[in-house]
Amino acid sequence: MNPLTRAELPSEATALARFLIGKLIVRDAPEGRTSGRIVETEAYLPGDAACHAFRGETPRNRTLFRQHGHAYVYISYGMHRMLNVSAEDEGIGAGVLLRAIEPLEGFDLMRARRGVERLTDLARGPGRLAEAMAITMGLDGDDLCAPGPLWIADDGSPAAEIGVSVRIGITKETDRPLRFFERGSRFVSGGKALNV
């Protein structure tokens, strides 16, 4: 598994969301390593009313305005942490939400964190993914292209066929085809109608 460099990452949200399908997210925590293959993402673009950067930079969303490849972590509905990747050049607010992974390492750690046994339930959906991978607010702003507790990698696996649909669980700009997923993966979230 090879860490990805910033130069390898597209610096545009839609391209990055598509590019990350099949790549790995790796979390090195004191209790051990967990990792998974990214099988579902959503892009949130500049000028997109559903993007946290839509109204400009604030202390909460500052990471979205950093150079592409940084972790943006926020809390949804007051309880679920969400892991995103900043997606554009410095100063342009946009991101890619990691919606689901196929677990590869640290199954027992993920099960303990999530309190579930089924492999397909460990990290299917962004809140579950963050819980399984021990994503904390302290990781907000971390450089995913540098050595540290959270990073992205490529293991050289052949690219999967990528499906596209509208995004899930939002109320603004709901008709934009900005959700990308690995076709045929049993680890993606959303209903069957969205995963064809």
Secondary structure as GFF3:
##gff-version 3
##sequence-region A 1 196
A	DSSP	beta_strand	2	3	.	.	.	ID=ss1
A	DSSP	three_ten_helix	6	8	.	.	.	ID=ss2
A	DSSP	alpha_helix	13	19	.	.	.	ID=ss3
A	DSSP	beta_strand	24	29	.	.	.	ID=ss4
A	DSSP	beta_strand	32	44	.	.	.	ID=ss5
A	DSSP	three_ten_helix	62	65	.	.	.	ID=ss6
A	DSSP	beta_strand	71	76	.	.	.	ID=ss7
A	DSSP	beta_strand	80	86	.	.	.	ID=ss8
A	DSSP	beta_strand	95	105	.	.	.	ID=ss9
A	DSSP	alpha_helix	107	114	.	.	.	ID=ss10
A	DSSP	three_ten_helix	119	121	.	.	.	ID=ss11
A	DSSP	alpha_helix	126	132	.	.	.	ID=ss12
A	DSSP	three_ten_helix	137	139	.	.	.	ID=ss13
A	DSSP	beta_strand	150	154	.	.	.	ID=ss14
A	DSSP	beta_strand	162	165	.	.	.	ID=ss15
A	DSSP	beta_strand	179	182	.	.	.	ID=ss16
A	DSSP	three_ten_helix	192	194	.	.	.	ID=ss17
###
